[in-house]
């Protein structure tokens, strides 16, 4: 299927074959990126299953709504998109902020989700210091735009030794992001709930993935999620920072493929 625009969100909807038992895979990008963050996964997995990757509200080609965008709103947008596309059950994967949106989706509509992939993310509520920092950053993005921020954090998003083309792609996504959309997400994310107890009640298989050199969500965060989830696999990908799906796409995809095959077998 071609790239298109939905009733609200822009999205990619590719692959899919009614003769296969493979569940659809829904991919939720992080901040301040867009659905092209998942390009290696869309290419790899659409050969065997339907893959849906939206631009979140305020990012990429989706409409911008200034102000505050809570995680519950992002989750509601995803549910509405999947309703419009006729997708009932699926595997849901998210990275960083996308992982927190995945947790919120599981809180809202767990009956639709057959497997979770939580990459380079964490479930705890924001600290008071963190809330202040996110608010200050939102103000800065509105005041200055995205480029200065993108320049500063590029080599925390990807490792300093990352492939130059990968780093350039990440930088392009960040500089292209809407300051209004990014600021609204930062303010909403600052007020997110604590998902740690929710993780202990997850009844579907989960895959926890993290880059070994991730400074934003260190391996210890991934280990804690793995310990909390009743049925989970932990994969630490060496020589990567916050975006292992781009930095080491082949290894990331191999880990995902093994997990997806297991979830499909349980249908």
KASUL-V578656 format. One record per residue. N is the residue number from 1. SS is DSSP state (A for helix, B for strand, O for the rest). PSI is psi in radians with two decimals (999 if undefined). NEAR is the number of other C-alpha atoms within 8 Angstrom. Layout:
# KASUL-V578656
n:N ss:SS psi:PSI near:NEAR
n:N ss:SS psi:PSI near:NEAR
This chain:
# KASUL-V578656
n:1 ss:O psi:2.65 near:5
n:2 ss:O psi:2.81 near:6
n:3 ss:O psi:2.43 near:8
n:4 ss:B psi:-3.11 near:8
n:5 ss:B psi:2.32 near:8
n:6 ss:O psi:-3.06 near:9
n:7 ss:O psi:-0.52 near:6
n:8 ss:O psi:-1.00 near:9
n:9 ss:O psi:2.55 near:15
n:10 ss:B psi:2.59 near:13
n:11 ss:B psi:2.83 near:13
n:12 ss:B psi:2.42 near:12
n:13 ss:B psi:1.79 near:12
n:14 ss:B psi:2.72 near:12
n:15 ss:O psi:-2.81 near:12
n:16 ss:O psi:2.30 near:11
n:17 ss:O psi:2.08 near:8
n:18 ss:O psi:-0.25 near:5
n:19 ss:O psi:-0.16 near:4
n:20 ss:O psi:2.68 near:7
n:21 ss:O psi:0.03 near:7
n:22 ss:O psi:2.28 near:8
n:23 ss:O psi:2.59 near:10
n:24 ss:B psi:2.59 near:13
n:25 ss:B psi:2.17 near:12
n:26 ss:B psi:2.23 near:11
n:27 ss:B psi:2.20 near:12
n:28 ss:B psi:2.05 near:17
n:29 ss:O psi:2.93 near:18
n:30 ss:O psi:-2.99 near:12
n:31 ss:O psi:2.41 near:9
n:32 ss:O psi:1.25 near:9
n:33 ss:O psi:-2.81 near:14
n:34 ss:O psi:-3.05 near:15
n:35 ss:A psi:-0.32 near:14
n:36 ss:A psi:-0.20 near:6
n:37 ss:A psi:-0.50 near:10
n:38 ss:A psi:0.26 near:12
n:39 ss:A psi:-0.79 near:8
n:40 ss:A psi:-0.57 near:9
n:41 ss:A psi:-0.67 near:11
n:42 ss:A psi:-0.79 near:11
n:43 ss:A psi:-0.81 near:8
n:44 ss:A psi:-0.82 near:8
n:45 ss:A psi:-0.32 near:11
n:46 ss:O psi:-0.16 near:13
n:47 ss:O psi:-0.39 near:8
n:48 ss:O psi:-0.14 near:10
n:49 ss:O psi:2.92 near:14
n:50 ss:O psi:2.28 near:14
n:51 ss:B psi:2.20 near:16
n:52 ss:B psi:2.17 near:12
n:53 ss:B psi:1.83 near:14
n:54 ss:B psi:2.72 near:14
n:55 ss:O psi:2.13 near:15
n:56 ss:O psi:2.73 near:14
n:57 ss:O psi:2.23 near:12
n:58 ss:O psi:-0.05 near:15
n:59 ss:O psi:2.74 near:16
n:60 ss:O psi:-2.24 near:13
n:61 ss:O psi:0.08 near:7
n:62 ss:O psi:2.74 near:12
n:63 ss:O psi:2.61 near:9
n:64 ss:O psi:2.29 near:10
n:65 ss:O psi:1.79 near:10
n:66 ss:O psi:2.88 near:10
n:67 ss:O psi:-1.99 near:8
n:68 ss:O psi:2.23 near:10
n:69 ss:O psi:1.73 near:14
n:70 ss:O psi:2.79 near:12
n:71 ss:A psi:-0.58 near:13
n:72 ss:A psi:-0.51 near:9
n:73 ss:A psi:-0.76 near:8
n:74 ss:A psi:-0.77 near:12
n:75 ss:A psi:-0.72 near:13
n:76 ss:A psi:-0.65 near:9
n:77 ss:A psi:-0.74 near:12
n:78 ss:A psi:-0.77 near:9
n:79 ss:A psi:-0.76 near:9
n:80 ss:A psi:-0.70 near:8
n:81 ss:A psi:-0.81 near:12
n:82 ss:A psi:-0.61 near:10
n:83 ss:A psi:-0.82 near:9
n:84 ss:A psi:-0.53 near:9
n:85 ss:O psi:-0.02 near:6
n:86 ss:O psi:0.51 near:6
n:87 ss:O psi:2.09 near:9
n:88 ss:O psi:-1.30 near:7
n:89 ss:O psi:2.64 near:10
n:90 ss:B psi:2.92 near:13
n:91 ss:B psi:2.37 near:14
n:92 ss:B psi:2.17 near:14
n:93 ss:B psi:2.42 near:15
n:94 ss:B psi:2.64 near:17
n:95 ss:B psi:2.32 near:15
n:96 ss:O psi:-2.11 near:15
n:97 ss:A psi:-0.63 near:12
n:98 ss:A psi:-0.61 near:14
n:99 ss:A psi:-0.64 near:18
n:100 ss:A psi:-0.61 near:14
n:101 ss:A psi:-0.67 near:14
n:102 ss:A psi:-0.77 near:15
n:103 ss:A psi:-0.71 near:11
n:104 ss:A psi:-0.67 near:12
n:105 ss:A psi:-0.74 near:13
n:106 ss:A psi:-0.60 near:9
n:107 ss:A psi:-0.68 near:8
n:108 ss:A psi:-0.72 near:7
n:109 ss:A psi:1.13 near:8
n:110 ss:A psi:-0.47 near:8
n:111 ss:A psi:-0.29 near:6
n:112 ss:A psi:-0.25 near:8
n:113 ss:B psi:2.14 near:13
n:114 ss:B psi:-0.21 near:12
n:115 ss:B psi:2.64 near:11
n:116 ss:B psi:2.40 near:13
n:117 ss:B psi:2.07 near:13
n:118 ss:B psi:1.85 near:14
n:119 ss:B psi:2.21 near:12
n:120 ss:O psi:0.97 near:17
n:121 ss:O psi:3.12 near:15
n:122 ss:O psi:2.68 near:11
n:123 ss:O psi:-0.18 near:10
n:124 ss:O psi:2.65 near:8
n:125 ss:O psi:2.83 near:10
n:126 ss:O psi:2.53 near:12
n:127 ss:O psi:2.90 near:6
n:128 ss:A psi:-0.73 near:6
n:129 ss:A psi:-0.72 near:6
n:130 ss:A psi:-0.69 near:9
n:131 ss:A psi:-0.75 near:12
n:132 ss:A psi:-0.72 near:8
n:133 ss:A psi:-0.72 near:8
n:134 ss:A psi:-0.67 near:11
n:135 ss:A psi:-0.73 near:11
n:136 ss:A psi:-0.69 near:8
n:137 ss:A psi:-0.69 near:10
n:138 ss:A psi:-0.79 near:13
n:139 ss:A psi:-0.72 near:9
n:140 ss:A psi:-0.76 near:9
n:141 ss:A psi:-0.69 near:14
n:142 ss:A psi:-0.58 near:10
n:143 ss:A psi:-0.72 near:6
n:144 ss:A psi:-0.26 near:7
n:145 ss:O psi:-3.02 near:10
n:146 ss:O psi:-0.38 near:13
n:147 ss:A psi:-0.80 near:8
n:148 ss:A psi:-0.76 near:8
n:149 ss:A psi:-0.79 near:9
n:150 ss:A psi:-0.75 near:11
n:151 ss:A psi:-0.69 near:8
n:152 ss:A psi:-0.69 near:7
n:153 ss:A psi:-0.03 near:8
n:154 ss:A psi:-0.84 near:11
n:155 ss:A psi:0.36 near:9
n:156 ss:A psi:-0.55 near:12
n:157 ss:A psi:-0.83 near:11
n:158 ss:O psi:2.73 near:14
n:159 ss:O psi:2.65 near:12
n:160 ss:O psi:-0.41 near:6
n:161 ss:O psi:0.17 near:4
n:162 ss:O psi:2.72 near:10
n:163 ss:O psi:2.40 near:7
n:164 ss:A psi:-0.64 near:6
n:165 ss:A psi:-0.65 near:6
n:166 ss:A psi:-0.81 near:10
n:167 ss:A psi:-0.70 near:12
n:168 ss:A psi:-0.69 near:8
n:169 ss:A psi:-0.79 near:8
n:170 ss:A psi:-0.74 near:13
n:171 ss:A psi:-0.71 near:11
n:172 ss:A psi:-0.76 near:8
n:173 ss:A psi:-0.77 near:12
n:174 ss:A psi:-0.77 near:12
n:175 ss:A psi:-0.43 near:9
n:176 ss:A psi:-0.25 near:8
n:177 ss:O psi:2.57 near:14
n:178 ss:O psi:2.18 near:11
n:179 ss:A psi:-0.65 near:10
n:180 ss:A psi:-0.77 near:13
n:181 ss:A psi:-0.74 near:14
n:182 ss:A psi:-0.72 near:15
n:183 ss:A psi:-0.72 near:16
n:184 ss:A psi:-0.69 near:15
n:185 ss:A psi:-0.72 near:13
n:186 ss:A psi:-0.76 near:14
n:187 ss:A psi:-0.68 near:16
n:188 ss:A psi:-0.70 near:12
n:189 ss:A psi:-0.53 near:12
n:190 ss:A psi:-0.44 near:12
n:191 ss:O psi:0.29 near:10
n:192 ss:O psi:2.70 near:10
n:193 ss:O psi:3.02 near:7
n:194 ss:O psi:2.11 near:9
n:195 ss:O psi:0.11 near:11
n:196 ss:A psi:-0.73 near:10
n:197 ss:A psi:-0.64 near:7
n:198 ss:A psi:-0.72 near:8
n:199 ss:A psi:-0.58 near:12
n:200 ss:O psi:-0.26 near:9
n:201 ss:O psi:0.14 near:8
n:202 ss:O psi:2.27 near:8
n:203 ss:O psi:0.11 near:6
n:204 ss:O psi:2.81 near:9
n:205 ss:B psi:2.58 near:10
n:206 ss:B psi:2.56 near:12
n:207 ss:B psi:2.16 near:13
n:208 ss:B psi:2.14 near:14
n:209 ss:B psi:2.50 near:13
n:210 ss:B psi:2.55 near:17
n:211 ss:B psi:2.38 near:17
n:212 ss:O psi:-0.50 near:12
n:213 ss:O psi:0.41 near:11
n:214 ss:O psi:2.10 near:15
n:215 ss:O psi:-0.50 near:8
n:216 ss:O psi:-0.81 near:7
n:217 ss:O psi:1.53 near:14
n:218 ss:O psi:2.92 near:13
n:219 ss:A psi:-0.58 near:11
n:220 ss:A psi:-0.60 near:7
n:221 ss:A psi:-0.74 near:10
n:222 ss:A psi:-0.71 near:16
n:223 ss:A psi:-0.68 near:9
n:224 ss:A psi:-0.70 near:8
n:225 ss:A psi:-0.76 near:13
n:226 ss:A psi:-0.72 near:11
n:227 ss:A psi:-0.58 near:7
n:228 ss:A psi:-0.60 near:9
n:229 ss:O psi:2.31 near:12
n:230 ss:O psi:-0.57 near:10
n:231 ss:O psi:1.55 near:8
n:232 ss:B psi:2.74 near:10
n:233 ss:B psi:2.38 near:8
n:234 ss:B psi:2.30 near:10
n:235 ss:B psi:2.07 near:9
n:236 ss:B psi:2.13 near:9
n:237 ss:B psi:2.04 near:13
n:238 ss:O psi:2.74 near:7
n:239 ss:O psi:0.70 near:8
n:240 ss:O psi:2.77 near:16
n:241 ss:O psi:-2.07 near:15
n:242 ss:O psi:-0.20 near:17
n:243 ss:O psi:1.11 near:12
n:244 ss:A psi:-0.42 near:13
n:245 ss:A psi:-0.41 near:11
n:246 ss:A psi:-0.71 near:10
n:247 ss:A psi:-0.66 near:12
n:248 ss:O psi:1.13 near:10
n:249 ss:A psi:-0.68 near:11
n:250 ss:A psi:-0.76 near:6
n:251 ss:A psi:-0.75 near:8
n:252 ss:A psi:-0.81 near:11
n:253 ss:A psi:-0.65 near:11
n:254 ss:A psi:-0.72 near:8
n:255 ss:A psi:-0.76 near:9
n:256 ss:A psi:-0.73 near:9
n:257 ss:A psi:-0.76 near:8
n:258 ss:A psi:-0.76 near:8
n:259 ss:A psi:-0.79 near:9
n:260 ss:A psi:-0.65 near:9
n:261 ss:A psi:-0.68 near:9
n:262 ss:A psi:-0.77 near:8
n:263 ss:A psi:-0.74 near:11
n:264 ss:A psi:-0.69 near:10
n:265 ss:A psi:-0.37 near:6
n:266 ss:O psi:-0.03 near:5
n:267 ss:O psi:999 near:5
